[in-house]
C-alpha cells in the first residue's frame, strides 16, 4: 500500500518508570543526546511523507501540545485525554473520528532506531496488504537492540505472519513501537482505558496480524538507565 498520510502519536503516558525525570516533564519531551524522544520518531514520519499527526495528551498535556505545534509541514491535531488516560487501545478508540478511514501509522514515543530515517516506515507500508492483514508491526531483533530486557513478544514466519510468545520462555522479536492499523477496528470499542492487545488477541487468532523486521539498530528508552545507555550509544556511534 502507499505510505499512510496520518500517524497517531501515543504521547499521553504517565512515564512512571522514567521518574523522577517525568515528575515535571512529559516523557515524550525528555531529550536523548539533545533531541526530544518524540522528535526522533516524528522526523522520520515527516520524511516518509506523513502529512497529519494526531497526538493524544494527558500528563503535562500543555507541554506536549506546545511542542507538537512547532512541527512544520504537517497538520497537527490533538486527542485530549486530560480527564483520563486511555492506554494504547482506548486512545485509538477515542481518536478514531480524527484518524479517518484509511490505515494509519501508530507510534510509541519511547523508542527509535538508528540511523534515523524514513526508510523503515516506507518498508512497513510496502509490506502491508490490508486485504490479508489488519495490522502489521515493526519488529526489533532482540539481539540488535539496547534498553530492552524483556523475553520478546512474537515469533515471525517466512510469510510475515506472527504469533505471540504466549507461554514460551522467549521469542526472538520485540514489538518496536510502530505499526500500521485500521482505525475502524478500534472505533468499534468504547473510549475507555484498554490495551491494544484486546484487539490484537482476536486478530492473532484469525491470522490477521503480520510483522516486518526492522533493518536498523533499535533503542528502547523506558527508564533513566536506558536513557543514559542510549545517550552513550549515540555518542559512540554518532547516529
N, CA, C and O of each residue as an XYZ file, in Angstrom:
956
protein
N       0.846     -1.188      0.000
C       0.000      0.000      0.000
C       0.886      1.245      0.000
O       2.076      1.181      0.309
N       0.277      2.378     -0.354
C       1.017      3.632     -0.276
C       1.248      4.008      1.187
O       0.521      3.561      2.075
N       2.261      4.827      1.425
C       2.585      5.222      2.787
C       1.412      5.989      3.408
O       0.916      6.939      2.801
N       0.958      5.594      4.612
C      -0.139      6.339      5.257
C       0.194      7.822      5.391
O       1.343      8.195      5.628
N      -0.818      8.650      5.238
C      -0.627     10.094      5.374
C      -0.886     10.583      6.797
O      -0.607     11.736      7.124
N      -1.422      9.696      7.644
C      -1.761     10.088      9.014
C      -1.037      9.176     10.002
O      -0.876      7.979      9.764
N      -0.607      9.765     11.106
C       0.029      8.986     12.175
C      -0.592      9.350     13.512
O      -0.818     10.523     13.809
N      -0.865      8.327     14.316
C      -1.322      8.515     15.693
C      -0.101      8.455     16.600
O       0.603      7.446     16.632
N       0.151      9.530     17.334
C       1.317      9.616     18.208
C       0.858      9.403     19.647
O       0.110     10.216     20.191
N       1.305      8.316     20.262
C       0.893      7.995     21.633
C       1.814      8.744     22.595
O       2.927      8.306     22.884
N       1.321      9.882     23.083
C       2.143     10.781     23.900
C       1.508     11.094     25.242
O       1.881     12.069     25.893
N       0.543     10.270     25.665
C      -0.220     10.610     26.869
C       0.248      9.881     28.119
O      -0.268     10.144     29.205
N       1.200      8.983     27.997
C       1.573      8.140     29.134
C       2.125      8.913     30.317
O       2.630     10.026     30.172
N       2.020      8.302     31.500
C       2.481      8.940     32.732
C       4.000      8.870     32.884
O       4.586      9.655     33.629
N       4.631      7.943     32.190
C       6.086      7.826     32.280
C       6.555      7.448     33.670
O       7.574      7.958     34.135
N       5.834      6.564     34.344
C       6.160      6.252     35.738
C       7.544      5.623     35.888
O       8.232      5.883     36.875
N       7.963      4.801     34.926
C       9.284      4.160     35.042
C      10.422      5.148     34.802
O      11.578      4.858     35.112
N      10.097      6.303     34.255
C      11.122      7.307     33.971
C      11.244      8.348     35.093
O      12.020      9.295     34.974
N      10.482      8.176     36.178
C      10.593      9.113     37.290
C      11.966      9.012     37.929
O      12.533      7.920     37.943
N      12.539     10.101     38.466
C      11.881     11.401     38.694
C      11.889     12.348     37.502
O      11.377     13.462     37.607
N      12.459     11.932     36.365
C      12.565     12.850     35.233
C      11.205     13.294     34.716
O      11.076     14.381     34.152
N      10.192     12.458     34.907
C       8.868     12.782     34.379
C       7.947     13.413     35.421
O       6.748     13.555     35.178
N       8.484     13.788     36.559
C       7.617     14.434     37.556
C       7.157     15.807     37.085
O       6.072     16.258     37.451
N       7.971     16.467     36.280
C       7.599     17.801     35.779
C       7.699     17.911     34.260
O       7.461     18.980     33.698
N       8.045     16.822     33.600
C       8.216     16.843     32.137
C       7.523     15.635     31.524
O       7.610     14.527     32.053
N       6.848     15.846     30.429
C       6.238     14.723     29.712
C       7.339     13.821     29.163
O       8.346     14.304     28.646
N       7.143     12.522     29.278
C       8.163     11.582     28.808
C       8.531     11.793     27.333
O       9.715     11.718     27.003
N       7.581     12.052     26.438
C       7.973     12.239     25.029
C       8.896     13.431     24.804
O       9.530     13.539     23.754
N       8.974     14.330     25.792
C       9.821     15.516     25.630
C      11.194     15.362     26.278
O      12.035     16.253     26.162
N      11.424     14.259     26.948
C      12.749     14.022     27.514
C      13.763     13.904     26.379
O      13.539     13.205     25.390
N      14.861     14.591     26.544
C      15.853     14.623     25.473
C      16.844     13.469     25.578
O      17.303     13.110     26.662
N      17.154     12.907     24.428
C      18.202     11.898     24.297
C      19.273     12.497     23.391
O      19.041     12.719     22.203
N      20.437     12.753     23.958
C      21.523     13.387     23.198
C      21.052     14.657     22.504
O      21.364     14.898     21.338
N      20.292     15.470     23.244
C      19.918     16.784     22.733
C      18.678     16.844     21.875
O      18.358     17.905     21.338
N      17.968     15.738     21.726
C      16.753     15.743     20.904
C      15.618     15.029     21.641
O      15.818     13.945     22.190
N      14.428     15.635     21.654
C      13.282     15.044     22.351
C      12.943     13.673     21.769
O      13.050     13.441     20.565
N      12.531     12.776     22.661
C      12.180     11.425     22.221
C      11.170     11.449     21.069
O      11.344     10.741     20.077
N      10.116     12.263     21.197
C       9.092     12.217     20.157
C       9.605     12.767     18.823
O       9.117     12.372     17.764
N      10.577     13.670     18.866
C      11.162     14.176     17.621
C      11.886     13.062     16.873
O      11.920     13.052     15.642
N      12.464     12.125     17.622
C      13.212     11.043     16.990
C      12.301     10.076     16.226
O      12.786      9.295     15.407
N      11.002     10.116     16.480
C      10.057      9.344     15.679
C       9.360     10.205     14.639
O       9.116      9.756     13.519
N       9.039     11.436     15.004
C       8.228     12.256     14.099
C       9.039     12.740     12.898
O       8.491     12.837     11.800
N      10.297     13.038     13.068
C      11.097     13.475     11.921
C      11.145     12.409     10.819
O      10.961     12.754      9.652
N      11.385     11.118     11.139
C      11.299     10.101     10.077
C       9.895      9.977      9.474
O       9.757      9.698      8.283
N       8.848     10.182     10.292
C       7.484     10.129      9.750
C       7.296     11.210      8.690
O       6.754     10.939      7.618
N       7.731     12.412      8.977
C       7.589     13.501      8.010
C       8.425     13.212      6.775
O       7.987     13.468      5.654
N       9.629     12.679      6.972
C      10.480     12.317      5.828
C       9.800     11.277      4.942
O       9.952     11.295      3.720
N       9.046     10.364      5.572
C       8.382      9.294      4.817
C       7.129      9.773      4.105
O       6.571      9.042      3.286
N       6.672     10.993      4.401
C       5.518     11.531      3.691
C       4.258     11.711      4.500
O       3.213     12.045      3.940
N       4.322     11.502      5.801
C       3.141     11.712      6.650
C       2.789     13.201      6.662
O       3.662     14.061      6.785
N       1.493     13.483      6.531
C       1.034     14.876      6.444
C       0.175     15.302      7.629
O      -0.119     16.486      7.794
N      -0.223     14.343      8.449
C      -1.147     14.681      9.538
C      -0.782     13.880     10.777
O      -0.645     12.658     10.714
N      -0.624     14.566     11.902
C      -0.320     13.921     13.173
C      -1.503     14.093     14.118
O      -1.999     15.203     14.312
N      -1.950     12.987     14.702
C      -2.968     13.026     15.762
C      -2.248     12.644     17.049
O      -1.802     11.505     17.193
N      -2.132     13.569     17.970
C      -1.330     13.398     19.179
C      -2.261     13.340     20.383
O      -3.017     14.280     20.631
N      -2.210     12.236     21.137
C      -3.012     12.218     22.358
C      -2.189     12.784     23.513
O      -0.966     12.646     23.553
N      -2.888     13.423     24.449
C      -2.202     14.109     25.547
C      -2.910     13.837     26.863
O      -4.134     13.714     26.916
N      -2.116     13.747     27.922
C      -2.662     13.592     29.274
C      -1.679     14.228     30.264
O      -1.901     15.350     30.720
N      -0.600     13.521     30.597
C       0.375     14.037     31.544
C       1.173     15.191     30.911
O       1.707     15.065     29.809
N       1.237     16.320     31.642
C       1.931     17.515     31.107
C       1.418     17.834     29.697
O       2.194     18.113     28.783
N       0.101     17.786     29.550
C      -0.506     17.940     28.219
C      -0.144     19.262     27.560
O       0.103     19.308     26.354
N      -0.110     20.344     28.346
C       0.203     21.651     27.749
C       1.603     21.651     27.133
O       1.823     22.254     26.082
N       2.547     20.973     27.789
C       3.916     20.904     27.260
C       3.941     20.180     25.915
O       4.559     20.644     24.957
N       3.260     19.040     25.862
C       3.259     18.240     24.631
C       2.597     19.010     23.493
O       3.093     19.011     22.367
N       1.491     19.656     23.787
C       0.777     20.391     22.738
C       1.636     21.554     22.217
O       1.706     21.780     21.009
N       2.282     22.282     23.121
C       3.114     23.408     22.683
C       4.266     22.923     21.808
O       4.600     23.557     20.807
N       4.868     21.803     22.185
C       5.977     21.261     21.398
C       5.488     20.780     20.029
O       6.113     21.071     19.009
N       4.391     20.054     20.007
C       3.913     19.469     18.751
C       3.450     20.542     17.770
O       3.519     20.338     16.558
N       2.979     21.680     18.276
C       2.557     22.758     17.368
C       3.746     23.319     16.597
O       3.561     24.041     15.618
N       4.943     23.000     17.019
C       6.130     23.508     16.339
C       6.557     22.693     15.132
O       7.473     23.098     14.415
N       5.915     21.549     14.886
C       6.300     20.749     13.722
C       5.847     21.445     12.439
O       4.683     21.826     12.311
N       6.746     21.605     11.516
C       6.412     22.237     10.257
C       6.082     21.233      9.171
O       6.576     20.106      9.187
N       5.245     21.641      8.225
C       4.948     20.803      7.074
C       3.903     19.734      7.311
O       3.625     18.929      6.422
N       3.316     19.715      8.511
C       2.266     18.739      8.809
C       1.141     19.422      9.574
O       1.350     20.414     10.272
N      -0.055     18.865      9.425
C      -1.182     19.288     10.250
C      -1.097     18.530     11.582
O      -0.857     17.322     11.594
N      -1.289     19.225     12.680
C      -1.243     18.588     13.999
C      -2.581     18.807     14.702
O      -3.028     19.943     14.865
N      -3.206     17.725     15.109
C      -4.444     17.814     15.885
C      -4.258     16.986     17.157
O      -3.397     16.107     17.213
N      -5.065     17.271     18.171
C      -4.869     16.640     19.471
C      -6.113     15.858     19.894
O      -7.248     16.268     19.651
N      -5.858     14.733     20.529
C      -6.909     13.945     21.173
C      -6.704     14.099     22.675
O      -5.782     13.516     23.245
N      -7.552     14.871     23.302
C      -7.359     15.301     24.686
C      -7.807     14.209     25.670
O      -8.984     13.852     25.728
N      -6.857     13.698     26.427
C      -7.165     12.691     27.450
C      -6.848     13.241     28.840
O      -6.482     12.486     29.741
N      -6.988     14.533     29.010
C      -6.676     15.122     30.317
C      -7.485     14.495     31.444
O      -6.970     14.314     32.547
N      -8.745     14.161     31.179
C      -9.599     13.610     32.236
C      -9.207     12.191     32.606
O      -9.314     11.794     33.766
N      -8.749     11.420     31.610
C      -8.423     10.013     31.866
C      -7.527      9.494     30.756
O      -7.845      9.630     29.575
N      -6.399      8.896     31.143
C      -5.519      8.322     30.133
C      -6.097      6.978     29.691
O      -6.534      6.182     30.521
N      -6.096      6.730     28.374
C      -6.876      5.622     27.820
C      -6.044      4.439     27.345
O      -6.592      3.486     26.791
N      -4.727      4.483     27.552
C      -3.837      3.380     27.189
C      -3.782      3.202     25.661
O      -4.354      3.988     24.906
N      -3.086      2.161     25.237
C      -2.741      2.039     23.820
C      -3.914      1.651     22.920
O      -3.876      1.904     21.716
N      -4.939      1.049     23.481
C      -6.119      0.707     22.688
C      -7.197      1.768     22.794
O      -7.741      2.215     21.785
N      -7.506      2.173     24.024
C      -8.536      3.188     24.216
C      -8.198      4.501     23.551
O      -9.095      5.232     23.130
N      -6.913      4.815     23.448
C      -6.511      6.055     22.780
C      -6.965      6.061     21.328
O      -7.421      7.087     20.823
N      -6.842      4.910     20.647
C      -7.278      4.857     19.253
C      -8.802      4.859     19.135
O      -9.358      5.399     18.179
N      -9.471      4.248     20.119
C     -10.936      4.263     20.102
C     -11.443      5.703     20.171
O     -12.353      6.080     19.432
N     -10.851      6.505     21.059
C     -11.293      7.894     21.179
C     -10.902      8.716     19.958
O     -11.678      9.555     19.501
N      -9.696      8.480     19.423
C      -9.195      9.297     18.326
C      -9.705      8.847     16.963
O      -9.445      9.522     15.966
N     -10.420      7.734     16.887
C     -10.830      7.181     15.586
C     -11.505      8.217     14.685
O     -11.218      8.238     13.488
N     -12.401      9.089     15.209
C     -13.017     10.074     14.304
C     -12.008     11.047     13.704
O     -12.262     11.630     12.650
N     -10.856     11.228     14.371
C      -9.826     12.135     13.855
C      -8.895     11.445     12.877
O      -8.194     12.105     12.110
N      -8.884     10.116     12.901
C      -7.895      9.363     12.120
C      -8.359      9.053     10.705
O      -7.533      8.797      9.829
N      -9.668      9.072     10.466
C     -10.171      8.784      9.131
C     -10.362      7.302      8.889
O     -10.272      6.491      9.811
N     -10.628      6.955      7.639
C     -10.973      5.573      7.291
C      -9.770      4.739      6.856
O      -9.801      3.513      6.961
N      -8.731      5.373      6.378
C      -7.591      4.627      5.836
C      -6.643      4.175      6.951
O      -6.642      4.758      8.035
N      -5.837      3.141      6.694
C      -4.839      2.704      7.690
C      -3.891      3.843      8.049
O      -3.572      4.698      7.223
N      -3.450      3.829      9.313
C      -2.569      4.890      9.834
C      -1.371      4.259     10.535
O      -1.431      3.117     10.991
N      -0.285      5.021     10.611
C       0.800      4.637     11.500
C       0.364      4.884     12.949
O      -0.339      5.853     13.235
N       0.782      4.008     13.848
C       0.586      4.204     15.284
C       1.969      4.117     15.929
O       2.691      3.138     15.741
N       2.329      5.154     16.691
C       3.717      5.321     17.101
C       3.835      5.497     18.611
O       3.214      6.391     19.186
N       4.630      4.646     19.251
C       5.033      4.880     20.632
C       6.149      5.925     20.636
O       6.861      6.079     19.645
N       6.298      6.637     21.742
C       7.304      7.701     21.763
C       8.443      7.398     22.727
O       9.130      8.313     23.181
N       8.649      6.125     23.044
C       9.743      5.780     23.943
C      10.776      4.874     23.277
O      11.529      4.182     23.961
N      10.812      4.878     21.948
C      11.780      4.049     21.227
C      12.055      4.688     19.871
O      11.231      5.437     19.347
N      13.216      4.385     19.311
C      13.561      4.897     17.989
C      14.648      4.009     17.411
O      15.179      3.137     18.098
N      14.974      4.232     16.157
C      16.021      3.429     15.516
C      17.130      4.344     15.013
O      16.960      5.552     14.850
N      18.249      3.722     14.782
C      19.401      4.456     14.266
C      20.120      3.599     13.221
O      20.250      2.386     13.384
N      20.585      4.243     12.146
C      20.424      5.662     11.858
C      18.976      6.033     11.590
O      18.193      5.221     11.096
N      18.633      7.268     11.923
C      17.249      7.729     11.837
C      16.923      8.160     10.415
O      17.559      9.062      9.869
N      15.943      7.519      9.829
C      15.434      7.940      8.526
C      14.053      7.329      8.326
O      13.557      6.581      9.168
N      13.441      7.666      7.185
C      12.092      7.204      6.940
C      12.004      5.869      6.232
O      10.902      5.386      5.973
N      13.142      5.257      5.911
C      13.120      4.019      5.133
C      12.338      2.893      5.818
O      11.572      2.209      5.139
N      12.495      2.661      7.149
C      11.705      1.585      7.769
C      10.196      1.806      7.676
O       9.432      0.843      7.613
N       9.764      3.067      7.668
C       8.337      3.359      7.544
C       7.834      3.004      6.150
O       6.759      2.425      5.995
N       8.621      3.355      5.143
C       8.223      3.019      3.779
C       8.247      1.506      3.560
O       7.400      0.962      2.852
N       9.228      0.831      4.174
C       9.286     -0.628      4.050
C       8.070     -1.285      4.687
O       7.519     -2.252      4.161
N       7.657     -0.735      5.846
C       6.479     -1.291      6.516
C       5.229     -1.102      5.657
O       4.400     -2.005      5.547
N       5.101      0.075      5.050
C       3.947      0.330      4.178
C       3.984     -0.576      2.950
O       2.950     -1.093      2.527
N       5.170     -0.768      2.379
C       5.283     -1.639      1.193
C       4.901     -3.082      1.527
O       4.347     -3.796      0.691
N       5.205     -3.504      2.763
C       4.947     -4.891      3.150
C       3.491     -5.133      3.546
O       3.048     -6.277      3.642
N       2.756     -4.053      3.772
C       1.397     -4.191      4.309
C       0.371     -4.359      3.195
O       0.280     -3.534      2.286
N      -0.394     -5.433      3.282
C      -1.522     -5.669      2.380
C      -2.781     -5.732      3.236
O      -3.009     -6.727      3.925
N      -3.599     -4.685      3.202
C      -4.785     -4.660      4.070
C      -5.805     -5.742      3.750
O      -6.717     -5.988      4.540
N      -5.658     -6.399      2.587
C      -6.575     -7.496      2.274
C      -6.211     -8.776      3.028
O      -7.065     -9.637      3.241
N      -4.953     -8.899      3.427
C      -4.523    -10.134      4.086
C      -4.209     -9.954      5.571
O      -4.070    -10.936      6.300
N      -4.097     -8.703      6.021
C      -3.796     -8.454      7.428
C      -4.470     -7.166      7.879
O      -4.625     -6.227      7.099
N      -4.867     -7.134      9.141
C      -5.485     -5.925      9.688
C      -4.460     -5.025     10.360
O      -4.669     -3.816     10.453
N      -3.359     -5.595     10.829
C      -2.280     -4.775     11.380
C      -0.944     -5.412     11.008
O      -0.827     -6.630     10.877
N       0.049     -4.558     10.845
C       1.417     -5.029     10.651
C       2.312     -4.270     11.625
O       2.234     -3.046     11.734
N       3.153     -5.006     12.323
C       4.015     -4.434     13.355
C       5.459     -4.408     12.878
O       5.922     -5.334     12.212
N       6.160     -3.343     13.224
C       7.598     -3.317     13.035
C       8.229     -4.062     14.205
O       7.921     -3.789     15.365
N       9.118     -5.009     13.890
C       9.683     -5.885     14.912
C      11.181     -5.679     15.032
O      11.897     -5.602     14.034
N      11.643     -5.590     16.278
C      13.071     -5.404     16.541
C      13.693     -6.728     16.957
O      13.132     -7.484     17.750
N      14.864     -6.981     16.400
C      15.639     -8.169     16.757
C      16.211     -7.964     18.163
O      16.939     -7.002     18.405
N      15.879     -8.871     19.089
C      16.364     -8.716     20.470
C      17.886     -8.748     20.557
O      18.471     -8.266     21.527
N      18.518     -9.315     19.544
C      19.981     -9.367     19.536
C      20.603     -8.112     18.922
O      21.826     -7.991     18.843
N      19.767     -7.198     18.498
C      20.262     -5.990     17.836
C      19.533     -4.777     18.398
O      18.952     -3.988     17.653
N      19.569     -4.637     19.725
C      18.846     -3.542     20.353
C      19.512     -3.165     21.669
O      20.419     -3.846     22.148
N      19.037     -2.064     22.239
C      19.553     -1.571     23.517
C      18.379     -1.090     24.356
O      17.469     -0.434     23.849
N      18.406     -1.424     25.658
C      17.382     -0.926     26.564
C      16.163     -1.816     26.693
O      15.222     -1.474     27.410
N      16.162     -2.946     26.017
C      15.036     -3.878     26.111
C      15.534     -5.173     26.730
O      16.365     -5.862     26.138
N      15.040     -5.511     27.913
C      15.479     -6.731     28.586
C      14.337     -7.728     28.768
O      14.419     -8.631     29.602
N      13.282     -7.561     27.991
C      12.149     -8.486     28.067
C      12.440     -9.804     27.364
O      13.510     -9.997     26.785
N      11.463    -10.709     27.426
C      11.606    -12.038     26.857
C      11.264    -12.097     25.370
O      11.367    -13.151     24.742
N      10.858    -10.960     24.818
C      10.418    -10.953     23.432
C       8.915    -11.103     23.351
O       8.275    -11.597     24.278
N       8.354    -10.667     22.224
C       6.892    -10.620     22.090
C       6.347    -11.611     21.073
O       5.286    -12.199     21.286
N       7.069    -11.804     19.957
C       6.470    -12.541     18.844
C       7.472    -13.481     18.169
O       8.688    -13.289     18.204
N       6.888    -14.496     17.562
C       7.593    -15.337     16.591
C       7.134    -14.894     15.197
O       5.991    -14.476     15.012
N       8.034    -14.991     14.233
C       7.757    -14.499     12.883
C       7.994    -15.614     11.883
O       9.048    -16.251     11.905
N       7.027    -15.863     11.001
C       7.186    -16.909      9.989
C       7.711    -16.304      8.693
O       7.816    -15.084      8.567
N       8.040    -17.163      7.733
C       8.636    -16.696      6.477
C       7.667    -15.857      5.649
O       8.098    -15.081      4.796
N       6.359    -16.003      5.888
C       5.379    -15.199      5.138
C       4.930    -13.971      5.925
O       3.899    -13.372      5.619
N       5.714    -13.598      6.943
C       5.473    -12.408      7.771
C       4.320    -12.554      8.765
O       3.997    -11.590      9.459
N       3.696    -13.715      8.856
C       2.674    -13.927      9.882
C       3.361    -13.995     11.254
O       4.474    -14.509     11.369
N       2.701    -13.483     12.276
C       3.279    -13.502     13.615
C       2.388    -14.268     14.573
O       1.170    -14.324     14.408
N       3.018    -14.853     15.574
C       2.310    -15.478     16.678
C       2.907    -14.949     17.977
O       4.105    -14.679     18.068
N       2.057    -14.811     18.964
C       2.513    -14.269     20.247
C       3.346    -15.300     20.993
O       3.148    -16.506     20.845
N       4.289    -14.801     21.802
C       5.160    -15.703     22.573
C       4.358    -16.634     23.467
O       4.735    -17.790     23.661
N       3.254    -16.138     24.010
C       2.438    -16.984     24.870
C       3.200    -17.485     26.075
O       3.818    -16.693     26.787
N       3.170    -18.796     26.321
C       3.840    -19.401     27.480
C       5.280    -19.806     27.188
O       5.965    -20.337     28.062
N       5.745    -19.560     25.958
C       7.129    -19.898     25.617
C       8.096    -19.057     26.452
O       7.776    -17.918     26.792
N       9.261    -19.590     26.786
C      10.190    -18.836     27.636
C      10.728    -17.576     26.976
O      11.101    -16.628     27.667
N      10.771    -17.551     25.673
C      11.275    -16.365     24.980
C      10.806    -16.378     23.535
O      10.337    -17.392     23.018
N      10.945    -15.227     22.901
C      10.668    -15.087     21.470
C      11.708    -14.127     20.900
O      12.159    -13.219     21.597
N      12.092    -14.320     19.636
C      13.211    -13.530     19.102
C      12.889    -12.087     18.773
O      13.798    -11.271     18.622
N      11.606    -11.756     18.657
C      11.245    -10.420     18.161
C      10.488     -9.621     19.217
O       9.591    -10.135     19.885
N      10.870     -8.355     19.352
C      10.172     -7.423     20.237
C       9.393     -6.419     19.393
O       9.869     -5.983     18.346
N       8.213     -6.059     19.841
C       7.457     -5.010     19.153
C       8.250     -3.712     19.245
O       8.602     -3.275     20.340
N       8.530     -3.101     18.109
C       9.396     -1.928     18.056
C       8.663     -0.614     18.279
O       9.256      0.455     18.138
N       7.384     -0.679     18.623
C       6.652      0.539     18.958
C       6.104      1.300     17.771
O       5.785      2.483     17.888
N       5.991      0.639     16.625
C       5.428      1.291     15.440
C       4.660      0.259     14.629
O       5.137     -0.855     14.413
N       3.486      0.633     14.187
C       2.668     -0.299     13.429
C       1.748      0.457     12.477
O       1.608      1.677     12.568
N       1.127     -0.277     11.572
C       0.060      0.264     10.721
C      -1.225     -0.437     11.139
O      -1.277     -1.664     11.219
N      -2.256      0.351     11.404
C      -3.514     -0.196     11.917
C      -4.696      0.450     11.197
O      -4.589      1.536     10.629
N      -5.827     -0.258     11.242
C      -7.073      0.264     10.691
C      -7.874      0.908     11.824
O      -8.266      0.207     12.757
N      -8.127      2.208     11.777
C      -8.855      2.864     12.866
C     -10.228      2.253     13.145
O     -10.691      2.267     14.286
N     -10.877      1.720     12.119
C     -12.226      1.180     12.315
C     -12.247      0.044     13.329
O     -13.249     -0.155     14.015
N     -11.138     -0.710     13.431
C     -11.087     -1.811     14.390
C     -11.246     -1.300     15.821
O     -11.825     -1.977     16.671
N     -10.731     -0.110     16.075
C     -10.772      0.455     17.428
C     -12.031      1.285     17.649
O     -12.501      1.426     18.778
N     -12.573      1.833     16.565
C     -13.806      2.611     16.670
C     -14.960      1.757     17.174
O     -15.952      2.283     17.677
N     -14.830      0.443     17.040
C     -15.892     -0.454     17.496
C     -15.931     -0.591     19.012
O     -16.869     -1.169     19.561
N     -14.916     -0.063     19.688
C     -14.830     -0.178     21.150
C     -15.149      1.169     21.807
O     -14.943      2.219     21.199
N     -15.652      1.141     23.046
C     -15.864      2.409     23.754
C     -14.535      3.057     24.111
O     -13.522      2.378     24.283
N     -14.556      4.376     24.218
C     -13.344      5.129     24.572
C     -13.105      5.021     26.067
O     -13.425      5.935     26.827
N     -12.550      3.916     26.473
C     -12.238      3.637     27.862
C     -10.833      3.046     27.922
O     -10.318      2.610     26.893
N     -10.197      3.017     29.096
C      -8.829      2.503     29.153
C      -8.760      1.013     28.813
O      -9.403      0.185     29.458
N      -7.964      0.688     27.783
C      -7.673     -0.725     27.487
C      -6.433     -0.798     26.603
O      -6.112      0.127     25.857
N      -5.755     -1.925     26.716
C      -4.561     -2.153     25.927
C      -4.919     -2.558     24.499
O      -5.961     -3.166     24.256
N      -4.040     -2.212     23.562
C      -4.233     -2.646     22.174
C      -4.281     -4.164     22.073
O      -4.803     -4.705     21.099
N      -3.745     -4.848     23.062
C      -3.734     -6.307     22.969
C      -5.146     -6.875     23.015
O      -5.362     -8.011     22.595
N      -6.111     -6.110     23.516
C      -7.501     -6.579     23.454
C      -7.908     -6.792     21.999
O      -8.608     -7.755     21.687
N      -7.482     -5.917     21.124
C      -7.771     -6.051     19.695
C      -6.852     -7.094     19.074
O      -7.288     -7.928     18.281
N      -5.571     -7.038     19.444
C      -4.598     -7.947     18.839
C      -4.934     -9.410     19.097
O      -4.747    -10.249     18.217
N      -5.426     -9.725     20.287
C      -5.674    -11.137     20.614
C      -6.653    -11.754     19.628
O      -6.478    -12.896     19.204
N      -7.684    -10.998     19.261
C      -8.640    -11.509     18.282
C      -8.028    -11.617     16.896
O      -8.293    -12.576     16.171
N      -7.212    -10.643     16.525
C      -6.580    -10.675     15.203
C      -5.579    -11.814     15.094
O      -5.467    -12.450     14.046
N      -4.849    -12.072     16.176
C      -3.881    -13.174     16.155
C      -4.585    -14.512     15.982
O      -4.101    -15.384     15.261
N      -5.708    -14.670     16.632
C      -6.461    -15.925     16.487
C      -6.914    -16.140     15.048
O      -6.992    -17.275     14.576
N      -7.210    -15.052     14.357
C      -7.690    -15.139     12.976
C      -6.543    -15.128     11.957
O      -6.786    -15.229     10.755
N      -5.305    -15.007     12.424
C      -4.173    -14.931     11.500
C      -4.150    -13.638     10.718
O      -3.703    -13.615      9.571
N      -4.629    -12.552     11.323
C      -4.743    -11.279     10.628
C      -3.703    -10.252     11.080
O      -3.887     -9.049     10.893
N      -2.608    -10.737     11.678
C      -1.523     -9.827     12.054
C      -0.223    -10.291     11.423
O       0.066    -11.486     11.359
N       0.558     -9.315     10.956
C       1.846     -9.609     10.355
C       2.933     -8.756     11.007
O       2.650     -7.823     11.759
N       4.173     -9.100     10.701
C       5.302     -8.345     11.223
C       6.361     -8.157     10.161
O       6.430     -8.911      9.190
N       7.184     -7.145     10.353
C       8.296     -6.898      9.445
C       9.532     -6.591     10.279
O       9.478     -5.706     11.133
N      10.639     -7.286     10.066
C      11.862     -6.985     10.816
C      12.367     -5.580     10.521
O      12.380     -5.131      9.375
N      12.781     -4.901     11.579
C      13.394     -3.576     11.454
C      14.849     -3.755     11.029
O      15.613     -4.462     11.686
N      15.219     -3.117      9.941
C      16.592     -3.221      9.442
C      17.437     -2.062      9.969
O      18.106     -1.367      9.205
N      17.396     -1.870     11.259
C      18.164     -0.817     11.912
C      18.455     -1.270     13.345
O      17.853     -2.220     13.845
N      19.385     -0.572     13.989
C      19.598     -0.785     15.425
C      18.461     -0.088     16.168
O      18.082      1.036     15.836
N      17.925     -0.769     17.176
C      16.737     -0.266     17.883
C      17.097      0.101     19.313
O      17.772     -0.658     20.009
N      16.639      1.271     19.744
C      16.903      1.737     21.107
C      15.582      1.973     21.825
O      14.749      2.762     21.378
N      15.403      1.277     22.942
C      14.209      1.442     23.773
C      14.606      2.246     24.999
O      15.548      1.887     25.705
N      13.883      3.342     25.253
C      14.256      4.263     26.329
C      13.114      4.295     27.337
O      12.262      5.183     27.305
N      13.112      3.298     28.241
C      11.991      3.161     29.157
C      12.243      3.681     30.549
O      11.286      3.920     31.287
N      13.490      3.867     30.944
C      13.787      4.309     32.304
C      15.100      5.101     32.293
O      15.778      5.152     31.267
N      15.463      5.719     33.423
C      16.674      6.568     33.424
C      17.943      5.821     33.020
O      18.804      6.404     32.361
N      18.085      4.551     33.396
C      19.279      3.802     32.979
C      19.316      3.634     31.458
O      20.355      3.816     30.824
N      18.170      3.286     30.891
C      18.114      3.129     29.437
C      18.407      4.451     28.740
O      19.005      4.470     27.664
N      17.990      5.551     29.349
C      18.278      6.864     28.783
C      19.788      7.116     28.746
O      20.321      7.562     27.730
N      20.469      6.831     29.847
C      21.930      7.002     29.880
C      22.611      6.100     28.871
O      23.538      6.522     28.180
N      22.155      4.862     28.783
C      22.752      3.918     27.830
C      22.553      4.392     26.383
O      23.460      4.283     25.557
N      21.367      4.914     26.089
C      21.089      5.382     24.731
C      21.969      6.580     24.382
O      22.480      6.677     23.267
N      22.143      7.488     25.337
C      22.996      8.650     25.068
C      24.446      8.218     24.829
O      25.123      8.748     23.948
N      24.907      7.259     25.617
C      26.264      6.754     25.433
C      26.406      6.108     24.051
O      27.389      6.342     23.348
N      25.426      5.302     23.673
C      25.473      4.627     22.366
C      25.509      5.653     21.237
O      26.283      5.511     20.291
N      24.675      6.683     21.335
C      24.638      7.701     20.284
C      25.955      8.473     20.208
O      26.415      8.824     19.122
N      26.557      8.734     21.373
C      27.851      9.427     21.360
C      28.934      8.557     20.722
O      29.791      9.057     19.994
N      28.890      7.259     20.999
C      29.918      6.346     20.480
C      29.786      6.126     18.978
O      30.783      6.046     18.260
N      28.531      6.029     18.509
C      28.321      5.655     17.116
C      27.893      6.835     16.240
O      27.782      6.707     15.021
N      27.655      7.983     16.877
C      27.372      9.188     16.104
C      26.107      9.139     15.295
O      25.984      9.845     14.294
N      25.160      8.316     15.706
C      23.919      8.196     14.929
C      22.956      9.321     15.273
O      21.858      9.385     14.719
